[in-house]
Amino acid sequence: MNLLFIRPGISRKRKMLSPVRLQEPLELAYLANQLQDSMQAKVGITFLDMALERGSFKKQLLEIEPSLVVFWGEEGQEELVHEQASMVKDIIPGAYVALAGELSEGDKSPYVDLLFRKNPVEGLDETLIGIITERSFQEIHRNVSTVVKETIEEPLKEADRGIFSKYQDRYYFLQYGGTVEITSQYRLEFDEKSLVGKTNNPLRPLGDVAKDVESIVGSSVYFKDCDLWDDPKRLKSFLEILKEKNLERTYISVGNWETILENESLLEEFAGIGLKIILMEMDFPKDEDDWIYKGEVLRMIRKHGVEPVIVMKEKMIQEDQEALSYWLKDRKEGLVILEGEAFEENRSIYNEASISTWIFLRWTKELGMGEAMRRQKEYKNTLLI
C-alpha cells in the first residue's frame, strides 16, 4: 500500500523565520521512521511539500494512488488542510485522510477521516494495520480514536530524511542551501518548530552524531541542540571526531556565551572546519558589565569569521528595546530573530535591525545587488507582518 505524507504549507510561526530559515518537515520525517518492522516492506512512503511543490497536485495524487494520506497541520493551516484534503477525496475517493499535529486537537475538516491525537505513532500504526488487514472503516476509526497513551516512552528513531530528498537543496539557513538539521539529543516529542533545539533531552552518542554528518555529502549542517556548546568537554570531543574523519562542512550551531568567552580555542577550531553561523540566545543585558560581556563575545565570534545570529524570546519594554537597537547599530550587528513574547511585543525592532553587512555583501557578490536588496527587504517585511 502507498502512504502519502503532506506538509500543506508554511505556518505563520515558521513563515516569520523564512527570510532566515526554511526548515525541513522534520515532524513527518520522524513519523515516517516509526513504522513497525513488520510493516516496513508492506508500506511505500511518499512525501509532498506543498510549500515548495510546483507540480500538479492532481497529477501527483493519481501517480501515487495513496491508500492513506497524512497531513501534518499547524495552527493557521486549517483552510490549507481543508482545501487539499477535499482534493484528495475528489481525486482518490477510496483513500483515507488523517490529520496529525496541532490541528488534530481541534475541529476537523469534513474531508478528514482520522485524527492522530495524543500519540501519532500509535494512531498511524492502528490505521496501517487496519488497512493492510482490510478492517472496516468503523473499526479503524474506533481503534484510532481510543488511543490514550499520550507520552512516547522510548526515544524516537532518527528522522527519515530520505522522504524529502527531492526538496533538500531548497531548505536553507540564510545563504546556505541544502541545510540539514542534525540533533545531538534524542527526541521524545515531534515538535520541531523552534529555531533553537532541545536542552534537557537524553544525549546521543557523539559517534552517532558524526555518522549523521558523514552521511550527508555536500550539504550545510545545523546542530540545533544546546548541549554541544553548553559542555566544552563534549564539544572538544566532538570536534576531534569531526577532524579525525575529515568532515569539513558548512556548519551552523547554537552557541553559549560563557563557553565561547572562556574557550576561544574551541571557536577557532570549529571555524577551522567550517563553522559559518552561530546562534546566540540572548536575554536583555542586566547592567553595563553585561553589555560589555556580550559585546566581547560577539567580537570574538566575528574575529574568527563566524556570523552571530541573536535570538531573543523575552519581551522588552520600549526603553529596553530602544537601548538594544542602539547597541546593535553601534556594534554593526543586525541579524536578530525574535521568538515567543518578544516577537509579539517587539517586532518594531526590525525597523532598526538589518541583515548584517557581512551577509549583505556576500549576497551582493553571489547574487547581485538587486537580489541582496530584495532579500533584505523581505527580512523586514516578513518579520513585521
MOCORVEN-V789816 format. One record per helix or strand of 3 or more residues. SS is the DSSP state (alpha for helix, beta for strand). FROM is the first residue (numbers start at 1). LEN is the number of residues. Records with the same first field share a line. If there is no record, write none. Layout:
BEGIN
SS=FROM-LEN, FROM-LEN
END
This chain:
BEGIN
beta=2-6, 44-6, 68-5, 96-5, 179-4, 220-4, 250-5, 275-7, 307-6, 336-3
alpha=12-4, 26-7, 37-3, 57-8, 78-14, 102-4, 120-13, 137-9, 161-10, 206-10, 227-4, 232-13, 257-6, 264-9, 288-16, 318-13, 340-6, 347-5, 357-11, 369-15
END
